[in-house]
């Protein structure tokens, strides 16, 4: 095999492993997502919490955002059903598959599937005329996600200041003693 023939396979493997990571990114709701809330003590801590929680709970935040969008369509049931079908299409055709999409012995690449689903989604939003619903749902989801990401204490939270904030030196003299300058 030549190196050029192995390159697409490596790229495909990376794409499918990324899709698998996204699929498995939803954390347990009651054991993990809805526990351990405190106020951050400083802006650096707030920033650190936000970054860690956005990465850790990205799957949960995506589910919440989609639910908020569907709830904003409660007075438009036909449109809500159409977008539920589109969301299921995204999940099945883009995120949940581990192998290339094959229809009538023709293999569709991830890029073509992504472009097709994006065009279908944008056309559906334009035809349904729900730009305001989409904007409102994005604002509400951003607010809720940010609030959760800031208030939830990460499990592996370690202060960026390390031992500087420690009141009791657990290791004793091994960390070194202060000396007068």
ABEGO torsion letter per residue (X at the ends): XBAAAAAAAAAAAAAAAAAAAAAAABBBAAAAAABGBBBBABAAAAAAAAAAAAAAAAAAAAAAAAAAAAAAAAABAAAAAAAAAAAAAAAAAAAABABBBBBGGBBBBAAAAAAAAAAAAAAAAAAAGAAAAAAAAAAAAAAAAAAAAAABBBAABBBAAEAAABABBAAEAAAEBBBBX
